[in-house]
Amino acid sequence: MRGNNQGGANVPRADARNLLATQPETVNPASDEKLAVLLWSEKLAMIMLSNMSKLKGQSFLLVSLLFCLDPKLAMAQGTLPALTVSNSSGSNVYSQNVVGYYNGGVGWTFVPLVDLSVTDINYGASNSSLLINFWLGTNQIIASYTNSSGLGSESVSPLLLTAGSLYSITIQKTNLSSSTVAFSVFSLHGEAGLPVFTPSPYISQFASYDISQSGQWLSTTTPASDNINYLFLGPNFQFQVVPEPTSGEILLLMIVGFVLQRITVKTRQIH
């Protein structure tokens, strides 16, 4: 494991660009289909709202079932942490004593095993004037959150992460070229007496990274391949699992869509 960027001896470390190249941004073909169902059901709900006064009897029952079975509206109960961290005594904690500072940003990559909806984010050991980014892979920012309140965590509007895609989460000061962030160190198996971190069973392919002030992604460890065993915390998030629609639910969505389309056509004919 490398030394601290500030306040400690610097240890040469490997450039992680080659390692990142070995982690393709894989996409689960089923993800596009599930996302399409989500978007379709949302569209149907909007049509329903615009025609609420015209829905009667069985039509209203079908639409009620749509709301019950809409994957976006029927999230699995309970919010789970992406990473769980513990101190040496085993008690569950988030913030640890700061052990280092890095000039730039810190974060980690991961692949969801199921569709996830991000509900909360954690800013780590240093809580003020920080920016958390979610990335698709390591080169496309898909969501950004600025910690203007100075609190360690906050709720956010749901962010959908699809199964099988490579994502990253990083933390930095707003201006990366002058950013310095604090971090705490954890290990996967308690090496060197460090407190332990455990990735959620709903995510895979964890790996920790730094981002230099020039925007270069670097492994937090030497050798680079060991960055799957150490966490520089850094950012974290909480999520809910998005239930997969069953074949019966998809059929029901199709029936509801047919009913709503007929209502819309009849309304247009009347007017």
N, C-alpha and C positions, 0 to 999 in steps of 0.2 A: 504494500500500500504506500502511496506517495506521501511526502511530508506536507505540512501546511503551506499555503501560498504566502501567508504572512505569519510572522512570529515563530518560525521553525525552519529547520534545514530543508532546502529544496532537493528533491530526489528526481533524477531524470525519469521521464515517463514516456510511454509510447504514444504516438499520434493515433488517435482513434478513428481516423477517416477510413482506413482499410477495414477496421472492425465493423464500422457502420455499413460498409459496402457489402458485408457478408450477411446483413440482416435486411433482406428485401422487404419492401412495404407490401406484404402479402395481403390479399383481399379474399375473404370467404365469399364464393359466388352466391351463397344463400343470403348474405347480408343485404345485397341490393334488392332482393325480392321482399325481405322483411321490411326494409325501409320503404319500399313502394306501398306495402300494405298500410304502414303507419301513415304515410302521406295521403293515401286514398281514403282511409277512415276519417282523417281530419277534414278532408274536403267534403265528405258526406255529412259530417257533423255541421259544417258551415251551411250546407244546403238545407239541412234540417232546421237550423235556427232561423233561416230566412223564410221558412214555410211552416213555422210552429203552429200558427193559428189554423192551418188547413189540415192538420194531422188529427185523425179520429180513429177510434177502435183499434183494429189490428195494426194499422200503420203506426199508431202511437206506441203500441207494444213493441213492434220491431225496432223502432228508433230508440226506445228505452233500453232494449237489449244491446243495441249498438254502443250506447254510452257505457254499459256495464262491461262490454267485452273489448272496447277500444283499447289496444295495448298501451297507448299513452295515458289513458285515464285509469287503467287497472294495473298500476305498477305493483310489483311485489312489495308486501309490507316490510318495513324495516330498512334502515340506512346502515351501510357497511363501510368500514375504512379500506382504502386501497392498500395501505401499509399499516401494520400494527407494530408498535415499538414498545420495548420493555427495558427497565433498568436492571441492574445486576441482581436485585432481589426478586425479580419476576413480576413486580407490579406494573400494570399497564400505564404508561405515561406517553405524552407527546413531546413536550419540550425537555431537553437535556441541557446540561451546562455546555456553553459554547466552547468548542475545542479548536476552532480555526476560522480563518477568514479567507475568502477567495476573491481575487480581482476579476470580476465578471459575473457569471451566474452558475448555479448548480441545479441538477435535476436528474431525471431518469426516464428511460424508455420502457414500454410495456406493450403487450398485445392482449386485449380482452378476449376471453374465451366465450363470452356471451355478450349480447347487447347491454350496455350500461348507460344509465342516466346520471350524470354528475349533479349532485345537489348542494355540496358544500366544499370549500377549499380551506387549507391550512397553510399559513405563511411561515411556520417554522420558528427557529430560535430568535431571529430578529424580525420584529413585527411592524416597523414603520417605513413608509415611503417605498413599498416594494411592489413589484409587478410580477404576476404569475401568468405564464403563457401555456396554453395547450397547443401542441403541434400535431399535424398529420405527418408521420415520419419524423424527420428532423429539419425540414426545410420549408414547411408551410404552416404558419400560425392560424389556428381556427378559432381561438377564443383568448381574450386577455382580460385580466382582472387587476385593478389597482387598489392597494390597501391604503385608502385615505383615512380610515378610522383608527388605525393603529392597533386594532384587535388582532388576536392570533388566528381567528377563523371567522368565516362568514358564509351565509347561504347565498346561492347564485341561482339564476334561472336555469332550468334543466338543460344540460348539454349532452347530446346523444353521441356515444362512442360505439361503433359497430364492431361486432365480433370478427376477429381475424385480421384486423388492420393494425399496423404499427403506429403507436402514438408516443408522444413525449410530453412531460410536464416540467417546466423550468421556473426558477425564481431569480430575479435580478432587481437592481435599481432601475428606474425608468430609463435612464441613459446608460446603455450597456458600456459605452466607451469609458465611463468614469464610475462604473458600478463596483461595489465591494459588498459581499454578503457573508454573513456568519453561518456556520454549519456545525452540526454535531455528527459524530461517526457511530454507525451501528454495523454489526456483522450478521451474516445469515446464520452462522452456527456458533456464535459466541467466541470466535477466535480472539486471542490476545486479551481475554477478559472484557471485551467490549459488550455493551448491551445489545440485545438481539432485536432484529427486525424480521417480520414475517409478511410476505406478500399475500394478498387475498387469494383464495383458491379460484376466484373468477378471473384472475389475470395471470399471464405467463410471460416469459422472456424478459424479466426484469434485468436492467443493466443501468449503472449509474454513470453520469457524465458531468463534466464542467463545460461551460461556454466561456471562452476567453473574451477579453474586452474587444477583441477584433472580430468576434463572432465565430470562432473556430470551436467545433465540438471536440473535446478531449476526454479520454478515459480518466476516471478518478484514481486508477490504480496502475501499478507497474508490476507484472505484465498487464496489458490492457484486458486480457481475457478474464482477469480476476475481478473485474468490475461487476460481475453478477453476484458476488459474495459480500460486497460492502455497499452501504448506503451513506451518502453525505446528505443529511437532512437539514435544510431543504424543504421543498414543498410536499404536500400530501393532499388527498381529496377523499370525500365520501361519495357514495353512489347508491342507487337502487338498481336492482336487476330488472330489465325490461322483459316481461314474459313473451315467449314466442307464440304467435297465433296458431291455434290448431286448425286442422282442415275444416272442422265444424264451424269455427269462428269465421274463417275465410268465406265459407259458403253463406253464413248468415250475413256477412258484409255485402256479398253479392246480391242477396235477396233484398236487403235494405236499400242498396243502391238502385235496384230495379224499381222498387216502390217509390223512392224519392224522385227518380227521373220521371215516372208517370205523373206524379203530383205536379212537378214542374211543368211538364208538357201541357197538362190540363189547365193549369193556371194561365199559361201563355195563350191558349186557345180562347179562354174566357175573356181575356183582356185584348 
